[in-house]
């Protein structure tokens, strides 16, 4: 693992480049590297995994902090990562924000087994793991996030918004802002407010954004 690359990327994001976060991400990377050849968890390895998965997951953290403060208020800072797959962005976020209660939701048993292994290996007491289809998941969280859904789809988003606590918000990781904006037409009427924030991922030239949505009540 290229620890220099990860350390530099964390520094560019204003995050600690050594200590618990760095150690946790390094161990998580090692775990994925060992399991990926047989389980096909992610389509990247080496430096590409660090940039496109770890740093990409953490790049909007300051904005997620703001959204969590707004959505949680004086309540518990709860986040659900829907369709988490190998635990992205949920595990990097749980490592960076141990005070958050993070729920990882995925429908595939082999991925759930990996998440269970990672939770134990990383000592993530703030993580809860749920094996369920997103369409059937029932929860109540201050913040909902995901990276995997493309494109936005009306039936699915009814369930996504339904997993928000009162005052809760959705933060969707997306690529190009103009394409994300075009997808909003499919869920028109399901949200009361939307904002699209540009996200800069260290060492990644591709455009990234965070789509922030308030459910219609």
Secondary structure, DSSP 8 states (H G I E B T S, - for coil): --HHHHHHHHHHTTS-SSSHHHHHHHHHHHHHHHHHHHH---S--HHHHIIIIIIHHHTTHHHHHHHHHHHHTTS--EEEEET-TTTTTHHHHHHH-TTSEEEEEES-HHHHHHHHHHHHHHT-TTEEEEE--GGG----EEEEEES---S--HHHHHHHHHTEEEEEEEEEEES-HHHHHHHGGGGTTSEEEEEEEEE--TT--S-EEEEEEEE--
